[in-house]
Amino acid sequence: MKVLAIALYTVRELARRKLLYFLIGGGALLVILAGIGLVLLRANAPEGTVPVGDYSGFVLITMTTGISFFGVSFFTWIAAVAISVTLINHDLESGSVVSIFSKPVSRLEYAAGKVLAAAATLLVTSTVLGVGTWIVVLSQGGGHEAPLAKTFVLIAANQLTQMLIILPLSVRLNNIVAAIIGVVVVQLAKLVGTAHLLMHAIQDVGTPISSTVSDGFRLATRVVDVLYWLVPRYLESDLQKEVYSQSSDAAFSGSSPLINVSDWTDVAFWAAWIALLFALLFLALRSREV
């Protein structure tokens, strides 16, 4: 009950500071503008420049990947950073954490309540974006519902990792510094994941290279393999692979890059990192004198 009370208090604080309304309203506005923009693109694009045969798939790829204007994953990333830099730091700076800890509330319960509030806010934001994206896709022919739902679950999971990296740092460091470090860590994790996929794909193809280059490549691959199991895991859905494989437009289906699809091993590794990051948050709060 104490954990839930802390979570409800935190959500009310986010609403009082208008951040919650910004995230929900901003997400809704984003998908509305994205829908209008993609309808206009389809109507005015020169013939052959967009995959009309599976335009709903094109819409999904456009809206759920990259950092484009239409990128809902990019908006969720902004939401995660905005929530995490204020969630605990605001209590510390305002002094409200003193009154909270003066009550029979342990730091573990406080940390759990904060993470629960962060996850709930992120889930609501992701749901608004997911439902809005589904409506936009439905207006353009529909399809790909199952991977679409999975994609938004994984987007939320990835941004929860982002938040839990920033939160312990925000207890000890300046908000901006904590956010920068958290973002850099996640981007490096994504880079390592991409390099891991690419290097093993090259090995599988068996591209002929000189012995010197081959030795260097094997060493680099081993280094990347080690890093791959040390950094947080970035989860990827099978949305892109399904859209590319089912597209009736030859140009679109032929443009499929190397795409990673996360399995249960990746999910388990992600869960282990979530537990580790929560433990780090608790230790940071425990060591902080208030």
Secondary structure as UniProt FT lines:
FT   HELIX           2..16
FT   TURN            17..18
FT   HELIX           19..44
FT   TURN            47..48
FT   HELIX           52..54
FT   HELIX           55..64
FT   TURN            66..67
FT   TURN            69..70
FT   HELIX           72..87
FT   HELIX           89..94
FT   HELIX           96..102
FT   HELIX           107..139
FT   TURN            140..141
FT   HELIX           145..172
FT   HELIX           175..205
FT   HELIX           211..228
FT   TURN            229..230
FT   HELIX           239..246
FT   HELIX           250..253
FT   TURN            254..255
FT   HELIX           264..287
//
